[in-house]
Amino acid sequence: MKSELKLKNKTNNLGNDRKKNYTKSNIKKHQKKATKSRSKILMLSTYPPRECGIATYTQDLKKALTNTFQESLDIKICAIETDLDRHSYDYAEVELVLNIDNVESFVSVARDINSDENLDLIMVQHEFGLYKNNLELFHTLLNIIEKPIILAFHTVLPNPNPELEKEVKNLGAIAKTITVMTESSADILIKEYNISPDKIEIISHGTHLVNHQKKDSLKEKYNLTNHKVISTFGFIGPGKSIETTLDALPIIIAEHPDIMFLIVGKTHPTIFSEKGHAYMDFLLQKVEDLNLHDYVKFVNKFVPLPELLDYLLLSDCYIFSSKDPNQAVSGTFSYAVSCGCPIISTPIPHAKEVLKLGNGLLFDFGDSNQLAHSVIKLLNDEHLMEDMRLKNLHNSAANAWENAAISHAHLFSRHTQKPLTYKKPRIMLDHIKRMTTDVGIIQFSKINAPDSASGYTLDDNARALIALVDHYKITLQKSDLVLIRTYIRFILNCQRTNGEFLNYVNEHKEFTKQNNDVNLEDSNGRAIWALGYVFSLLEEGIDINETLLLNIKWAINQFIPHINHYKSPRALGFIIKGLYYYNTKAQDAEVTIFIKNSADKLVRLYEFHSEDNWNWFENYLTYANSVLPESLLFSWKATGDLKYKTIAKTSLDFLLSKIIKDKCLKVISNKNWLLKDFEDSNTNCGGEQPIDVAYTILALKQFDLVFPKAGYNEKMELAFSWFLGNNQLNQIIYNPCTGGCYDGLETHTVNLNQGAESTISYLLARLVFEQ
């Protein structure tokens, strides 16, 4: 009590001193802050090297925020420790340390926080056990902090006694916003603690994006070949009730003698300091008593993240056996879901909420018999396991750490009133290379695994050629030339003796019947765009042999006679782009005539369909719209005819007015085109494709070069942020773990498959900012 009074007296004096000085300094202070666009956020939390679930959570969140918003967020840590649990920190990250056993530490931290003029916001990671020995000091600290506070509840306890209810209400009164991780936690705060719903924000526990690999190869890596693997992980203590699974094993073994139970993790540090390895010894004895030596493997250490994800990816089933019915959320559970593990869990609120769509099984607390039969049911049904795997992958996508960072950043921005700037990821070709064979780039993937049965398309290989040429121009990586030659050969092999191209090739290198069923004008246009583009850059260090060069020139000239018969506006647009690039080297007057003839077709379409409020080439906006104004800009460059330039700018500005709303890009949906007289026909229906975002960015780049003061560069940045989460779902579309790009933004979800079109589209867009 004396320590508490001492803190109050010291902090009250601190507060009085600050009030005296505030009037003189507040104008200068706010002038400083007005010019500072980067928000500084301090997180009060345990932090590594302390081994603690909340420490790991905070580190993951900080990393995700920094990776996504480095230019607009400065995340610092105030690390919580005790006299008995002290650590050496990376002080580039940890700016303050709060020793909750030391009253002077509370005073020092309060003074440093309140005197930091650059600090905008405090986020407190709250777990009841963290502060139990000095609860009143902790509450006093929060009360005297003069910065806005966001309180993140990791646990919300139902059925509170009067003391707990008062404590939570007091915390709620201090916080500007309270974050929780589940709907059930929010519901408890509202109904049992009378916290206003307006004060509560649900942000799910983050999960790691993973590069999905085949189970068999991972099992071989960890000497688990020929085993069915069930696993659990995390700090070990009695609350995990791991003995429930051990007691279930004899029943499981009778049906599946190839079973292996992985127990990944070591004794919880707090439990170890109080009771040593008593619980671990109890588990080892139970393994001995039940003669389970051949069926249980302990990985008794704090496992590095890559190894942990491997264990989860190789698991056939994840067991969550916690015996705490009030456990609001579990990071271990979330990680297992994100790795696609079928889950068998006790009915904690988090599990009931996440598994309600049939992506897991529940069993009663401590019921080994029920658990055993659930495991057997799952392992006996391959289709059920695969169904659960896919459901978990798709359901967990929104909870990736990158998306958790986006949700937190928007929350911070609302409080600080400062804008967010998305950081562009580093360029990587991993998924492009994974998708490419000696034939070409495979069309589709299942999640991030190439689907060879989907075959190949001219469309994808043409786009891939352009992207890899751009990448080579920037990096001069010799390995790019192998891919470039592969894509060129694929395109040339698609050309028929009449000069035109086929589009669809199966996995056996055969043209498919689909080529007879669809209009291939757009595909032919993309081929000419790609070939013309690579031809224009051959003198800039793109080293391909002379024969290939001559074949490209021959292919373009063989195709040119067909151009006058083409009617598709987008095909004409692609062709114009390709011929423009080709002619920068060929310097052929006849090619310029073909560009002009094609451009005149687009002009006639524009003049026929455009009206005062509809400056477009058709009575609707569909796909690849930006190619049309962009190609007219190239036509002006090729011919000097100003009418092309005028229509190009007018039509692009019209298009942008339809797809940029509220500082967010929303390209035309492939589910419902935007019709001329039905402006609401394209509202909130999903179906946004990465290819349309990429085409928009490519066009904006060309217009910015011609009209440098028209603001197209800002729109280009805004459009690219669509890939990074600035879209109608506030979810990432690019996967920085695999280097792939998701196949589409739907109404409520993201399509997690990372096919060639989407991945190449992202790369095309990303490379624009390096040129």
N, C-alpha and C positions, 0 to 999 in steps of 0.2 A: 504493500500500500504506500509506503514511503517513497518507493521508486516511482510509482505512478503519480503521486503528488509532485515529485520533483520534475518529472517530465512535463506535467501540466503547467507548472510554474515557469519552467524554462521556455516552453513553447508559447505560453501566453505572452511572456515578455517579448519573445521573437515576433509574435503577431502584432503587439502594440508598436514595436519599433518600425515594423513594415508599414503600419497604418500612418505613422507620422511622416514617413518618407514618400508615401504613395502619391500625394497630391503634386509634389515637386517633380516626380520622375515619370508619372504615368504617360504624359504626352510624348516624351522622348522614347519611352519603352514601346508604345504602340506604333510610333513612327518606324522604329526598328523592325517590329514584327510585320508591319505592312509591306516591307520590302523583301521579307523572307518568305519565299514560296515553298520551301521544303519544310514539312512538318516533322518536328522532333517528338517522338513518342517514347516514354519510359515505361518498361514493363517490370513490375514488382513481382518477383517469382524466384523459386529455386532455379538453379542453372548449372549445366555441366561445368566442371567435371563431377559435380554431385550426381550420384546415381539415384534418380527419382523420376517417376512417371511425369510429373508436372514440369520438371527440369527439361526432360526430353521434348515434351510438348512445346514448351516455350522456345526452345532452340529451333525446332522444326518450323514453328510459326514465324519466328524472326527471319530464318533463312528464306522462307517462301516470300515474305513481304519484301525483303531486300532484293531477291532475284527478280521480282515482278515490278517493283516500284522504287528502284534505287534512287532515281532522280528526284522523287517527290516525298519519300519517307526516310527519316533517319531514326532507326530503331535502336534504342539503348536499353541496358538491363540494370536493374537494381537487384542484386542477388541476395537471397535470404539464406542465412546460415545461423548456426548456434555455437556456443562455446565448445561443444563436443564434436561438431561437424563443420570444420572450417576447410577452405580450399584456396588454391591459387588459380586465379581466373585470367582469361585473355582480356586485358583491360582496354583493348580496342572495342570490345563488345560490352563489357561490364563496367559501367561508369561509377556505380555506387554499390556498396555492400551494407546490408542491414543485418546486424547481429541481434536477433530477437531476444537474446539473454542479457542484453546490455542497454540500459536506459540511455546512456550517452550516445549510443549508435542511433537510436530513434531521433534524438535531438539533432544530431549531425545530418542525418538523412533529410529530416524535415526542413532544416535550414538550407541545404543544398538544392532541394527541389524548389522551394519557394523563391530562391534567389536566382534561379536559372531563367533568364529572360527569353531564351530560345526554346524552352520546353513548353510544348502546347498541351500535352495530354498524358495522363497516367492510366495504365491498364494494369489492374491487380488480378493476378491468377490466384483464385481463392480455393482452398481446400481446408475444411474445418480443422483437421489435425495439424496443419502447419503452424497455427498460432495458439494452440490450446494452452500452452504454458504462460503466455503473456498476452492474453486476449484483450485486456483493457488497454494495454499500451498500444496494441495494434489499432484498436478503434480510435484511440486518441490521435494517433498519427494520421489516420485518414481524415479525421475531422479538422485537423489544422492545415492539411495540404490545401493550398489555394489554387491549384490547377484542377481542371475538370477530371473526374475519375470515371473510368469504365471498369466495372466489376465482372469478372468472368467466373461464374460458379461452375466448378467441376463436379460438385455433388449438391443435390437439392434433396433434403430429407423430408419425407412425408410425415404426417401426424406429429407435428412438433409439440413439445411441452411449452409452457408459457415462457420459460427462459430462452429456449431456442427461437421461438417465434419473435420475441423482442429483439434478439441479436440480429436476425435476418432482416427484420423491418428497419432496424437502425442502419444496417449496411445499405439497404435499398434506398433509404433517404439520402445517404451520402452520395451514391452513384448517380451520374447522369444517365447511364445506360447499364443494364445488366444483360450479359450474354449467357446463354445456356446452350447445351448441345443437343437436346431432344425436345420434342413437343410435350412429352410427359413432364419434364422438368419445368417447362414454362407453365403448364397447367397447374402444377403444385404451387408455384409461386403466386399465381393469380388467385386460386381458390382457397389455399390454406394460409397464405401470408398476406393476402390482400395487396399484392404489388400490382400497380397499374400495367395493363397489357401494353400500353404505349411506351413503357420503359424497358420492355423486354425484347431482345433480339435473339433468334435461334440461329446459331452458326455451328454446323455439325463438326465433330472431331475430324481433323484432317487425316488424310491417308496418302501414302506414297504411290506415285505412278511407278509402274514396274514394266520391265521389258519381259514379256511373257515368253517362257521357254518350255521345251518339252520336259515332262516329268521324268521320263526315263533317263535322260542325260544328267539331270540334276541328282536323281537317286544314285546313279553311278558315281557321280562326283563325291557324294557323301557316304559311299559304301552301304547303300540301302537298296541295291538292285534286288528285284524279285520280292520286295516287301510291299504290302499295303501299309501305308503310313498314316497314323492318326497322330495329331500333335497338340501341344499347348505351349504357350510361352509367356514370359513376363517374370517379374520378381516373385519369388516363391515364399508363400506364407500360408498359415492355416486357412485364411479366407478363400484361397484358390480351390480348396477341397479336392486336391489332386487324387486323394485316396479313393474318391468316388469312381474315377476311371480305372484305377488299379483293381478295385473290387469287381469291376465289370469285365476285366480282361479275360478271366477264365471262360466265361460264357462266349465271348467273342472268338477266342482262340479255337474253341470247339468247332466253329463254323469257318473261321479264317485263320488257319495255323501259320499263315505268312504275315500276320499282323506285326507291326512295330509301333510302339508308343513312344514318341519323342517328347521329352520334358526339357524345354529350352529355357534356361534362365538360372539365376542364383538366388540365394536367400536375400530377402529384402533387407537393405542396410539397417533400417530402424529395428526390425525384428531381430537381426543379428546382434545389434548392440544390447538388446534386452535379454534375448534368450539363446543367442548363439545359433548353432545349426540343429536345434532340437527338432524342428519340423522336418528338415531334410533327412535327419537320422531316422525319424519315424517312417518316412516314405521308403528309405532304403531297407528298413527292417520288414516292411510290408512286402516289398519285392522279394525279399528272402523267404518270408513265410509262405507266400503264394507261389513260389518257384517260378518267378517271371523273368529271370535273368536274360533269357533269349528273346524277350518280347518288349523290353523297356530299355531305352537309352537316355541317359541324362547328359545334357550339354550344359554343364555347371559353370556358366560364366555370363558376364554381361556381353551379349552377342552384338558385334558391329552390324549396322543396318544392312549392308549387302548380303551378309551371311544369313541374317534373320529372314530377309525376303526370299532367299533361296529355300530355306526350310519351309516357309509357308507355301511357296510355289510347288514344291515337290509333295506336299501333303495331300493325301486323298480326302482327308476330313480334318476339320479343326474342332477340338473339344473345348468348350468354355463352361467350366463347372463351378463358378463362384457360388458361394452359399449365402451371399448378402442380398436379400430381396430388395434392398434400398439402393443398390449400386446404380447410379444414374447413367453412367457411361463407362466404356472401357476402350482404351486405346488399342490394347491387344486384339480385342474383338474387331475393331474397325480395320486394323491392318490385315487381318485374316480375310475379311470380306473383300477388301480391295485387291487381294491376290487371287480372288476367284475360288477360295476354299469353300466347299460345302460346309455349313456350320451345324453343329449340334450343341445346344446351349441351354443352361438353366434360364428360367423366365424372368431375368432382370428387365427393367423397363426398356433399356436400350435394345436388347435382343428382341423383345416383343414388337418394338416399333420397326426395326430393320428387317426382320424376317417375316413380316406379315404377308408378303407376296409369294410365299412358298419357296423362298430361297434358303431354307434351313429348317431344322427340326428342334423342337423344345422338349425338355424332360424336367421332371420335378426335382427340386433341390435334394441332393443326397441320394437319389434313387438310382443305384447302380444297375439294377435289373432293367429298368426302363431305358437307361443309357445304352446298355449292351444291345438291346433289341433295336434301338434306333440306329446304332452303328452298323449292325448286321443288315438292316433294311437298306441302308444307304449303299454299303459296299456290294450288295447283291444286285443293284440296279444301276447299270452304267448310264442309261438315259437320264435317270433322275439326277445323278451326280453332274452330268454335263449341263442339264437344265439349270441346276442350282449354281453351277460355276458361272454360266453366262448371265444369269439374273444378278448375281452378286457383282460381277464386273460392271454391268450397265447401271445398277442401282447405286454403286459406290462412286461412279465417275464424278458426280457433282460435288463429292466430298474430298477430292484431291486437295493436297495442301495448297496448290496454286489457286484453287477456287476458294478455299478458306481464307487465303490471303486477300483475294479480291473482296470478299464479304467484309473482312476486317477493315480493309483500306477504305471502302465506301463509308463504313461507320465512322472511321477517324475523320474522313473528309467532311462529313456532315457536322461534326463538332468543331473542326478547325476552320471550316469554310475555305479550305485551300484545295486547288485542283489536283488531280492525279495524272501522272505521266507514266505510261507503261514502258518498261525496259525491254528492248529487243533481245531475244535469245541469241546465243552464238549460233553460227551457221554449222550444221552438221549434215552429212550425207548418208548416215548409217542406214536409214530405212530405204532410201533410194537404192543403195547398193544391195541391200537384202532382197529387194523386189526385182532386181535385174539379173537375168540369166544371160547365157551367150546368145540367146535369140533376141531379147529385148526386155522391156520392163513389163512385168506381169500386171494384169488389169486390176484385180481386186485382192483384198486381204481379209482374213478373219481375225479381228482385233489387230495385232501387228504381225501375224503370221501370213506370209504370201500364200494366196490361193491359186496354185498352179493350174488347177482345173478351169479357172476362169479365162485362161488364155491371154492374148495380147491384142492391143488395138493400135492402129496407125495414129489415132488421136493422142494417146498417151505417150507414144514414142516421139511424136513430133514436139509435144510440149517438153518432154524430158530433154530432147536435144537442145532446145533453146535455153533451158535452165542450166544445163551442164556447160554449155558454151559460155554463158554469163559467169558461172562459177570459175571456169578456167581463166577467163579474162582477169578476174580479180586475184586468184590464188596461184595460178600457173602450176597447179598440181598435176604431175605427169599422169597420175592414176585416172584423172578426169578424161584423158584422151582415149582410154580404153572404152569407157562408157560412151563417149561421143561417137566413136567409130561404130560401136554396136547399134546405136540408135540410127545413125545414117544408113547403115546396111539394111536395117529393118524397113525403113521408109522406102528405100530404093527397091527392095524386094516386093513391096506392096504395089508397085507400079506395073500395070498391064501393058501389053504391046500397043494398045490404042492410046497410051499416054496418061490415062486416068489411074486412080489408085483405089484399091480395096482397103477396107478398114479392119475387119475381124479375122483373127488368126487363132486357132485353137492350140492347146498345149503340144500337139503333135506337128506343129508348123504348117497346118493345113488351113486354107481359107474356108470359112464356114458359110452355111446357107443364109445366115443373117445378112450377108452382103447383098443378097438379092431382095431383101424385104424392106430395106430402109433407104432413104435418100442420102447419098454419100457426098453431096456437094460441100457441106461444112468440113467433113474430114479431108477432102481434097484441098480445100482452102488452107487448112492447118498444115498440111504437108508442104505446100508451096511457101507458106510463112516460114516454116522451120528451115527448109532448104535454102531459101533466099537469105535468111538471116545468117546461117553458118557460112554461106558463100561470101557474104559481105565482110566477114571477119577473118578470112583465110590468111590475109597478109598481116594480121596482128598477132601472129604466133601460134595459131591453131594448126598444129602439125599433123596433117593427114596426107596420105600419098597422092601422087598426081593422078592416078587412075580414079580414085574416089572423087577428086575435084572435077575431073572431066565428066564423070557419071552424074554428079549433081547438076552441072551445067546442061548436060544432055537431057536429064529428067525434067528440068524446068522448061526447056524449049519444046520438048515433046508435049508438055501439058498446055502450053500457052494457046494453041489454036482452039481449045475447048472453052476458053474463058467467056467468049461472046455468047455462049449458050447458057451460062449460069444465071440463075434467078435469085437464089437465097441471098438476102442482104448480108448475112454474117459471112457466108462463103466469099462474097465479093470483098468484104472488109479484110478477111484474112489474106486473100490473094493480093489485094492492094499493098498490104504491109510487106508481104514476101517479095513482090516485084520491086517495090521501092528499095528494099535492102539489096536485092540482087543487082539492081541497076546502078547502085553506088559504085560497083566494080565493073559491071558489064558495059555501062554507058551506051546502051542500045536505044536509039530513037524509037524503034518499033515497040519496045517494052513500055516506053512512056505513053504511047498511044493506047495500049491496052489498059494502063492505069487510068488514063483519062476516060476511056469508054466505061470502065467499071464504076468510076466515081460519078459519072453522069447518070448512071442507073440509080445510084443512091440519091442523087440530087432530085431526080424525077419522083422517086418515092417520097422524099421529104416534102416537095412542093405539093404533091397530091394529098398527103395526109395531114400536114401541119395546119394549125389554126392559131388564133390569138393565145389560147391557153394550152396548146398541145403542140410543142415544137419537136415533132418526132417523125420517124420514117414509116411507122405503121400505126394501126389503131390500138396497139397494145404494147406493153413492155414485157419481154420474155426473158431469155437468157443471153449472156454475152453481149449485153446492150452497149457497153462502152466501146466495143470494137468498132461500131459504126461511126461515131464522131471522130474516134482516133484515126480511122482509115482515111477520112476526108482531110484530116490534118496532114497525113502523109501525102495525100494527093496534091494538096497545095504546095508541099515541099518539092514534089516531083515536077509539077507543071507551072507553079507560080500563079495559078488562077485563084484570085482572092475570094471568089464565091465559095470555094471549098472551105477556106479558113473561116469565113463568117458563119456558115452553116455548122461547121464543126464545133465552134465555141457555143453557139446558141443551143444546139442540141445537147451538148454535154452539160451545160448549166441547167437545162431543163431536167435531164436525167438525175443530176445530183440533187435537185430540189425534191425529187420523189424518193430518193433512197437515203438521204441524210436528214435525220430528225433528232432533235434534242441531243446533239453532240454524239450521235451514235449512227453507225452505218447499218442499214437494213436492206440488203439487196433483194431483188424481186424473187419471190418464192417460186420454186418449180412445181408447187402443188396448185398454184392459183395465180395465173398471170395478172398483171395490173391492166385492166381494160380502160379504154379512153373515157367512157362515160360512167364508169363505176370505180371511183377513186378508192372505195373501201374494200375492193375485191381482194386486196393483197395484205390485209391487216392481220397480224398475229397468227399466221397459219403455218409457221415453220417452213421447212424446205429451203433454207438458205444454204447455198453451196459455196465452198471455198474458191471454186473456179471463177465465179462471178466477182468475188472480192479481189482476186488476183488481177483479172482483166481491168477492173476499175482502177487499181493502183498503177498498172502499166499505162493506162490512158492518162491518168493524172500526171504521171512523170513527163510524158511528152508535152502535155499542155503547159506544165510548169516551165519547161524549157523555152516555149514560145511566148508565154504570158507570165513572166516571172513575178509580177506584182499583183496577180489576180487571186492569190490565196490558195492556189492548187496544192502547194507543198503542205500546208496545214491540213487540208482535206486528205492528202495522201497519208499523213501520219495517223489521222483519225481512222481512215479506212483500215490501215494495218492493225490498229488496236483491236479490231474485230476478232482477229485470230487469238489475241491475248486475253480476251474476256470482256471487252467493251462491246457487248452485244445484248440482245434482248433477254438472255438467260444469265448474263454475267458469269459465263463459264469459258474456260480456255478451249480453243479448238485445236491448237497446236500442242503436241505432246513432246515436251523437252527431254523426256527420258528415252524415247525411241527415235526421235527425229522425224516421226510421222505426223500427219495431220488427219484429224477426224473427218469422216465423210460428209458431215452435214450438221446443221443446227436445226433441230426440230422444234415443235411447239413447246414441249416440256423437257426434252432430253437432248443429248448429243449422241450422234451415231458414232460409236467407238471404233468401227472398222477404219483402217488407215490405208485406203486404196491408192493407186498410182495417181489418179487425177488430182485428188485432194493434196497429197504430199508434194507433188510437183507444183501445184498452184501456190502452196505456201512458199516453197523455195523461190519461185519466180518473183513473188511479192517481196520476200525478204531481201533478195539480191538487189532489188531496185535501190535500196538505201545504201548500198556499198559502191554504186557506180558513179 
